[in-house]
Amino acid sequence: MNLSKLFEAQKVVRKKIIETNGLEGQDLVQNLILALRVELGELANEQRSWKHWSKDRKPRIPKLLEEYADCISFALELALELGIESGAKVEEILIPYSARKNITKMLNQVYLSISDLEININYHYARKNAVLSEYNGLLTNLITLGILLGFVYEQIEAAYFEKNAINLKRQEEGY
């Protein structure tokens, strides 16, 4: 996966959002953390396997991939807001045997990674290396989740770029 390409595309949308909405100089970290959590919830809602009370537990794949692309967008945006994109990387993907068939566990792990990053930002913001380390853990868990959902890197990138184009158009149309 070419993170540099993804970050370059996200910078274009970010610039448009900031200019269009008069957000220059504003700290958007908490907004982005909440947005990432909300999008992850929307992804979980489309994944459905964790809904043990429902007879309809099959994932809604097209919508699932779209929500996953939204999660990637907000994760990239968060790194840009924190100024750590140059050090961002996906660490080695190691999928524990216990998680291979348990997407619910991985969804919860991504939520936990978001919280760990938020704690680091709130208490160690001056220590960029600590924040970057937590961010890379989050990004790795998010990519691992995508793999567990059955997506390959090419699908993830294509879905991201499609959503990026939609987001840019929305900004140009006054979304």
VOTI-8983 format. One record per residue (C-alpha): x, y, z; residue number from 1; residue in three letters. Coordinates in nm, 4 decimals, padded with zeros to 6 digits. Each point is the difference from the previous one (the first is absolute). Example, Ala and Ser with C-alpha at 12.3 -4.5 7.8 and 13.67 -1.06 7.14 Angstrom:
<sites>
01.2300;-00.4500;00.7800;1;ALA
00.1370;00.3440;-00.0660;2;SER
</sites>
This chain:
<sites>
00.0000;00.0000;00.0000;1;MET
00.1415;00.3347;-00.1005;2;ASN
-00.0623;00.2259;00.2998;3;LEU
00.1770;00.2927;-00.1671;4;SER
-00.2577;00.0036;-00.2799;5;LYS
-00.2833;-00.0195;00.2503;6;LEU
00.1406;00.2846;00.2088;7;PHE
00.0519;00.2184;-00.3084;8;GLU
-00.3621;-00.0500;-00.1039;9;ALA
-00.1223;00.0673;00.3546;10;GLN
00.1998;00.3247;00.0137;11;LYS
-00.1979;00.1319;-00.2968;12;VAL
-00.3344;-00.0690;00.1693;13;VAL
00.1305;00.1313;00.3325;14;ARG
00.1127;00.3279;-00.1580;15;LYS
-00.3415;00.0437;-00.1627;16;LYS
-00.1859;-00.0781;00.3248;17;ILE
00.2106;00.2446;00.2015;18;ILE
-00.0282;00.2793;-00.2573;19;GLU
-00.3707;-00.0513;-00.0692;20;THR
-00.0968;-00.0123;00.3663;21;ASN
00.2391;00.2645;00.1358;22;GLY
00.1827;-00.2454;00.2243;23;LEU
00.3528;00.1384;-00.0341;24;GLU
00.1890;-00.0315;00.3285;25;GLY
-00.2733;-00.1981;00.1769;26;GLN
00.0836;-00.3163;00.1920;27;ASP
-00.2128;-00.2720;-00.1588;28;LEU
00.1482;-00.3010;00.1796;29;VAL
-00.2998;-00.0759;00.2225;30;GLN
-00.2422;00.0444;-00.2906;31;ASN
00.2028;-00.2451;-00.2069;32;LEU
00.0240;-00.2555;00.2815;33;ILE
-00.3768;00.0110;00.0432;34;LEU
-00.0551;-00.0177;-00.3776;35;ALA
00.2229;-00.3090;-00.0195;36;LEU
-00.1942;-00.1650;00.2829;37;ARG
-00.3331;00.0807;-00.1679;38;VAL
00.1159;-00.1373;-00.3360;39;GLU
00.1303;-00.3149;00.1698;40;LEU
-00.3450;-00.0398;00.1570;41;GLY
-00.1611;00.0383;-00.3414;42;GLU
00.2402;-00.2622;-00.1359;43;LEU
-00.0900;-00.2367;00.2861;44;ALA
-00.3675;00.0538;-00.0711;45;ASN
00.0517;-00.1090;-00.3617;46;GLU
00.2197;-00.2966;00.1021;47;GLN
-00.2812;-00.1458;00.2139;48;ARG
00.1579;-00.3318;00.1122;49;SER
00.0144;00.1224;00.3601;50;TRP
-00.3795;00.0485;00.0123;51;LYS
-00.0726;-00.3304;00.1703;52;HIS
-00.3665;00.0985;00.0480;53;TRP
-00.0607;00.0405;-00.3729;54;SER
-00.0719;-00.2614;-00.2649;55;LYS
00.1525;00.2395;-00.2576;56;ASP
00.3698;-00.0282;00.0860;57;ARG
00.1496;00.0125;-00.3480;58;LYS
00.2283;00.2924;-00.0776;59;PRO
-00.1228;00.2596;-00.2483;60;ARG
00.3201;-00.0013;-00.2034;61;ILE
-00.0303;00.3065;-00.2269;62;PRO
-00.1100;00.2222;00.2891;63;LYS
00.2542;-00.1667;00.2310;64;LEU
00.2841;00.0904;-00.2354;65;LEU
-00.1282;00.3581;-00.0273;66;GLU
-00.0090;00.0364;00.3804;67;GLU
00.3467;-00.1528;00.0211;68;TYR
00.1241;00.2612;-00.2502;69;ALA
-00.1498;00.2696;00.2246;70;ASP
00.1973;-00.1414;00.2937;71;CYS
00.3198;00.0123;-00.2054;72;ILE
-00.0760;00.3609;-00.0988;73;SER
-00.0407;00.1134;00.3587;74;PHE
00.3068;-00.1945;00.1139;75;ALA
00.2076;00.1735;-00.2688;76;LEU
-00.1524;00.3366;00.0868;77;GLU
00.0871;-00.0538;00.3650;78;LEU
00.3669;-00.0594;-00.0841;79;ALA
00.0026;00.3164;-00.2115;80;LEU
-00.1567;00.1993;00.2829;81;GLU
00.2600;-00.1362;00.2420;82;LEU
00.2823;00.0704;-00.2457;83;GLY
00.1299;-00.3566;00.0175;84;ILE
-00.0823;-00.1274;-00.3499;85;GLU
00.3655;-00.0212;-00.1036;86;SER
00.0637;-00.2673;00.2636;87;GLY
-00.3261;-00.1870;-00.0479;88;ALA
00.0344;-00.3621;-00.0998;89;LYS
-00.1829;-00.3254;00.0110;90;VAL
00.1964;-00.2306;00.2224;91;GLU
00.0285;-00.3690;-00.0711;92;GLU
-00.3467;-00.1487;-00.0229;93;ILE
-00.0184;-00.2842;00.2461;94;LEU
-00.3478;-00.1367;00.0378;95;ILE
-00.0247;-00.2006;00.3209;96;PRO
-00.1704;-00.3329;-00.0474;97;TYR
-00.2711;00.1029;00.2482;98;SER
-00.0888;00.3024;-00.2148;99;ALA
-00.0018;-00.1744;-00.3381;100;ARG
-00.3623;-00.0952;00.0252;101;LYS
-00.1030;00.2637;00.2484;102;ASN
-00.0562;00.3295;-00.1748;103;ILE
-00.1817;00.1280;00.3086;104;THR
00.3211;-00.0341;00.1991;105;LYS
00.1903;00.1961;-00.2653;106;MET
-00.2670;00.2730;-00.0117;107;LEU
00.0367;00.0361;00.3756;108;ASN
00.3778;00.0091;-00.0392;109;GLN
-00.0255;00.2906;-00.2443;110;VAL
-00.2238;00.1874;00.2453;111;TYR
00.2579;-00.0650;00.2715;112;LEU
00.2779;00.1260;-00.2284;113;SER
-00.1938;00.3235;-00.0558;114;ILE
-00.0296;00.0443;00.3770;115;SER
00.3690;-00.0753;00.0534;116;ASP
00.0907;00.2616;-00.2593;117;LEU
-00.2330;00.2540;00.1590;118;GLU
00.1565;-00.0572;00.3421;119;ILE
00.3460;00.0463;-00.1492;120;ASN
-00.1068;00.3192;-00.1741;121;ILE
-00.1552;00.1399;00.3165;122;ASN
00.2886;-00.0851;00.2316;123;TYR
00.3091;-00.0289;-00.2184;124;HIS
-00.0669;00.2357;-00.2895;125;TYR
00.3464;00.1533;00.0312;126;ALA
00.1497;-00.3472;-00.0479;127;ARG
-00.0745;-00.0467;-00.3697;128;LYS
00.1739;-00.3380;-00.0063;129;ASN
-00.2473;-00.1386;00.2567;130;ALA
-00.2957;00.1385;-00.1949;131;VAL
00.1440;-00.1342;-00.3273;132;LEU
00.0493;-00.3442;00.1520;133;SER
-00.3634;-00.0136;00.1150;134;GLU
-00.1165;00.1317;-00.3373;135;TYR
00.1949;-00.2704;-00.1849;136;ASN
-00.1620;-00.2586;00.2263;137;GLY
-00.3423;00.1397;-00.0856;138;LEU
00.0764;00.0060;-00.3722;139;LEU
00.1320;-00.3556;00.0111;140;THR
-00.3092;-00.1212;00.1861;141;ASN
-00.2263;00.1804;-00.2456;142;LEU
00.1749;-00.1617;-00.2984;143;ILE
-00.0096;-00.3381;00.1768;144;THR
-00.3741;00.0454;00.0454;145;LEU
-00.0338;00.0606;-00.3731;146;GLY
00.1871;-00.3205;-00.0737;147;ILE
-00.2228;-00.1924;00.2426;148;LEU
-00.3032;00.1473;-00.1737;149;LEU
00.1324;-00.1624;-00.3178;150;GLY
00.1359;00.3073;-00.1759;151;PHE
00.3345;00.0085;-00.1776;152;VAL
00.2259;00.3056;-00.0218;153;TYR
-00.1094;00.0786;-00.3549;154;GLU
-00.3670;00.0031;00.1037;155;GLN
00.0756;00.2190;00.3000;156;ILE
00.1927;00.2509;-00.2104;157;GLU
-00.2644;00.0056;-00.2741;158;ALA
-00.2798;00.0513;00.2541;159;ALA
00.1998;00.2742;00.1717;160;TYR
00.0646;00.1887;-00.3261;161;PHE
-00.3645;-00.0331;-00.1025;162;GLU
-00.1129;00.1405;00.3362;163;LYS
00.2685;00.2692;-00.0150;164;ASN
-00.1405;00.1205;-00.3340;165;ALA
-00.3511;00.0067;00.1479;166;ILE
00.1227;00.1952;00.3037;167;ASN
00.1813;00.2540;-00.2180;168;LEU
-00.3090;00.0456;-00.2201;169;LYS
-00.2158;00.0475;00.3087;170;ARG
00.2257;00.2789;00.1199;171;GLN
-00.0072;00.1671;-00.3397;172;GLU
-00.3817;-00.0166;00.0017;173;GLU
-00.0352;00.1465;00.3505;174;GLY
-00.0709;-00.3217;00.1947;175;TYR
</sites>
